[in-house]
Amino acid sequence: MKNTQFLLAARPEGEPKKTDWECVEVDVPAAQDGEVVVKVHYISLDPAMRGWMNEGKSYIEPVQIGAVMRAGAVGEVIESKTPDFSVGDHVYGHCGVQKYYVGSPKAVGFHKVDPNIAPLERYLGVLGMPGMTAYFGLLETGLPKEGETVVVSGAAGAVGGVVGQIAKIKGCRVVGIAGGADKCKYLVDELGFDDAIDYKGEDIHQGLKRTCAKGVDVYFDNVGGDILDAVLTRINMRARIVVCGAISQYNNTTAVKGPSNYLSLLINRARMEGIVVFDNAANYGKAAVEMAGWIAEGKLKAKEHIVEGIETFPETLMMLFKGENFGKLVIKV
Ligand code: NAP
């Protein structure tokens, strides 16, 4: 059997280019004691992958030059030399951008997933890392209360769509910020958001004035930059800002643009707090049960954007930064 792997060939400056990757074909070795061979079915494409390509201190080690690019994935065990996993088990773990993972299950955090409960790709979205980010980031850091106004950016994406729906479940008024009329229509018509701002078609300050007459109590920030700065001018007393991500800044070749309106935090006795999803790993199971319940009741909808073929990886990754994905972006291998 042959494996196709995408290796990190160079650290990008600005937007990743095709030459920052090397695509190789190698033989799939047999599993050694304690190892498994997993055939990868779906690979998760996440904005965080851009950060993992950079040198420097972060919440996780950078991917080394020449190493297989790190990525979450779901697949099926086809060979096992460990009692913990059997042939036929379906698993989630950081398999990387490759067709087969061969190695220790522990090294990539494998846990079993059940394709009879949900389609495999859903374990990369609402029932996976982005869903957990939304759940813990909103409920434990955003602390939304019934009747409050919650604003979320990147609202039609993997994390943002779940944040807004959970905020609705908790009785909040929810406004989504997304790029394009189609995405905004989807937020209101399909996901039940109260309103939406198309930041590409409407001035963000005007949009916030139009949709948040009573100010903003919780802002779940996925994008940073100018949108964060604009929301800061509309926050209420004791508002909570969840710093989840800043995709507008990830490909900068100059310094990250910080919020010039941060003194609004002082005036409003408000706070901004960063989150990293992995900190909640011990409680994922509990959250997944509650989220699966909401899905079964029709209160939480999932949307995946599936692109076929591992060979599309360099271009598919860039869809995230161009706003071309509509829902959780995955590659079907
Ligand atoms: P996603 O929202 O599914 O996809 C990215 C979206 O970002 C694009 O579809 C695009 O939507 C928007 N975008 C791209 N460039 C933008 C820009 N310059 N300004 C405004 N919006 C822009 O991605 P995701 O997986 O859910 O991740 C969302 C954010 O959460 C990212 O910042 C990610 O790094 C972060 N995250 C953090 C954690 C954590 O533990 N802290 C975990 C997971 C994800 P539009 O069409 O609306 O522009």
Boltz pocket constraint, residues with backbone or C-beta under 6 A from the ligand:
constraints:
  - pocket:
      binder: B
      contacts: [[A, 45], [A, 46], [A, 47], [A, 48], [A, 129], [A, 130], [A, 133], [A, 154], [A, 155], [A, 156], [A, 157], [A, 158], [A, 159], [A, 160], [A, 177], [A, 178], [A, 179], [A, 180], [A, 183], [A, 221], [A, 222], [A, 223], [A, 243], [A, 244], [A, 245], [A, 246], [A, 247], [A, 248], [A, 249], [A, 275], [A, 276], [A, 277], [A, 278], [A, 319], [A, 320], [A, 321], [A, 322], [A, 323], [A, 324], [A, 325], [A, 326], [A, 327], [A, 328], [A, 329]]
      max_distance: 6.0
